Amino acid sequence: MANKTRIAEGSPFPLGATWDGKGVNFALFSAHATKVELCLFDERGEQEYERIELPEYTDEIWHVYLPDLKPGAVYGYRVHGPYDPLAGHRFNPNKLLLDPYAKAHVGELKWDPAMFGYTLDSAEEDLSFDERDSAPFMQKCQVVDQSFTWEHPMRLRLPWERTIFYETHVGGYTKRHPAVPENARGKFAGLGQKEVIEHIKRLGVTSVELLPIQSFVNDSYLLDKGLTNYWGYNTIGFFAADPRFFSRGSGHIAEFKEMVDRLHEAGLEVILDVVYNHTAEGNERGATLSFRGIDNASYYRLMPDEPRYYINDTGTGNTLNLSHPRVLQMVTDSLRYWVTEMNVDGFRFDLATILGREPHGFDEGGGFLDSCRQDPILATVKLIAEPWDCGPGGYQVGGFPPGWAEWNDRFRDTARAFWKGDEGIVADLATRLCASGDKFNQRGRRPWASVNFITAHDGFTLNDLVSYNEKHNEANGEDSQDGSSNNGSWNCGVEGPTDDVEIRELRERQKRNLLATLLLSQGTPMLLAGDEFGRTQQGNNNAYCQDNEISWVDWEGIDEQGRALAEFVNNLTTLRHTLPGLRRGRFLIGAYNEELDVTDLKWISPAGVDLTPEQWDDPAMRCFGMLIDGRAQATGIRKPGSDATLLIVMNAHHDMVELTLPEIPGSNQWTCLIDTNMPVRAELPDFGSGDTYQVTGRSLLLFALQARGATQRIFDKLAETLVESNGAEEETQGGGQVA
């Protein structure tokens, strides 16, 4: 008989499995358990070789210390207690459970009836009790060695005003990248490759936002259809990176740290998309994998009068109970772990309204939001909310407290509608271009609080937005009933791919219009990876289950048009970084400063004068200008600014509009920096105040006043990147001529 492992009582802190250089301390919270057993497995997680009852219980924490155990040890828990679903308790020691604080998961979860705490075919349904052992089918936890030598240990702390997010997926981004070694494709190691980082850096973005990388579960109903949970919004371990993203095994967490280190070396932040609103265990008919079997009544929000059932404000079956102090502690401990140990720079919170919910509803002074605001670590990183959920009062854009940024779907919807040609959009678009002050200009919040986007992982890509009127989700196996039917898209005349030259040219211009709207607006822009070269998902607007060519970036399929579009994106980001007027730290409100004799913002008609109230009210108006005066004070200090004055002109008419360049006292020279009808030019033309410019139908322009003297760097940069355009192409496009 094998010798039993030596044990000591251990400590209730820290929670999880912690190696101190000599042994491992195990600590697990459960307020209602009667006994907790630690199960130790061989290195493959296949054979349980010892079961140890945790000997001590302190402040609702079960704990033990194993002085002989080392990193690499594989383990799980069995938790005893009442099985009384009607009272909210679902303990079942026949089910092996994942440690909520585990730093690594090993093996693969295999769906089997034994994974459920009740007998699936029982007439009593979830009130029945299943005695089958789930261990053969469960993932296991692994003790890790946290030691790592950082080459770039300091987080970047990039100013919000200079931030440009780049949303991507660890797996799909490098799965088909020819410069990435085969074993590293779709892994953390792949994203850390030099060639990959060089492309991201060259775009001019600052912050790489990764779709969920915390350990998640593949839904059984997807596996039955030959599909998978590709996006990963089904978390089961908030401290463990998912095993499928490691090339060297999930216990080697150094691979994630190496990726972060390489991105930081390039000056790029790492933002994690995190899912603390629900878990992969589902509703009362879901599997028992971790939290449900450890302490169901503590971890989840249950119906007050019927605790058998779960409150489902997430639309996924359950809702984490952040009103419970230990659950709140788990979430904040997890966030601090990713910042302090894994060195990430911020988080985007999925369905973040959930995190601000208390029993009475959303509360911007709720426990979680207050915890983040006062935490000396979390208050220093970027916090981005997806400010909605499925519960009552769930739409909270603009409702989060100071210090938070929020995804702004109003920007997305309004920009799409304008360029599609919808009527009556201009007034709303003007608000969105100014960082949605109607939502965010309060309590000292800044324009960066509005995270603007045209596309994201959920919905059409940019290419598909201008190529499809309808979603085409047949590959998802739901007869295209899934995904939104309200996309604000326009196919420009033909559904899907076409050889029609005019339609293809219009689509390319529409892409440039949308990208320019995004990157020249006030607020914080977010670009979807692949949009810079026109990636398509073949019209699928809900590719959450497509871990294949539909979702993967096709690097070798990038054509000449794609490369030109990527260069255009680089030009836009260069402009944004160089011209402070495009990223003001104060809201532009059209206020006149009598002392400086300057109005920070004006709205200009094609005639070069202020828009009239009648023009604002005209639903057919589709062409206007946004004049940002660089002389306006840039900070609270009352002194004139010294930035370039900028004019952004948008024309969503199908036909040309004649623009008269406005007159600004003391200045007389406008330089055209961007014309989406002529994205590639040999030189940047100058015009005088009062000159007229033929604005091509469906195009966007950016002019800078006396830019050659005030912003010489922008011209030096553009001289390097602009390619001389074909004269015949300019003649065909026909825009941008002085009348």
Beta strands, then each sheet from edge to edge (+ up, - down):
strand 1: 16-19
strand 2: 24-29
strand 3: 35-41
strand 4: 48-53
strand 5: 56-58
strand 6: 61-66
strand 7: 74-80
strand 8: 83-84
strand 9: 89-90
strand 10: 105-106
strand 11: 140-142
strand 12: 165-168
strand 13: 207-210
strand 14: 214-216
strand 15: 235-241
strand 16: 269-274
strand 17: 346-349
strand 18: 357-358
strand 19: 361-362
strand 20: 382-385
strand 21: 405-408
strand 22: 450-453
strand 23: 524-528
strand 24: 592-593
strand 25: 598-599
strand 26: 601-604
strand 27: 623-628
strand 28: 646-651
strand 29: 657-660
strand 30: 669-675
strand 31: 686-688
strand 32: 692-695
strand 33: 699-705
sheet 1: 1+ 2- 6+ 5-
sheet 2: 4+ 3- 7+ 11- 10+
sheet 3: 8+ 9-
sheet 4: 12+ 13+ 16+ 17+ 20+ 21+ 22+ 23+ 12+
sheet 5: 14+ 15-
sheet 6: 18+ 19-
sheet 7: 24+ 25-
sheet 8: 26+ 27- 28+ 33- 30+ 31-
sheet 9: 29+ 32-
end
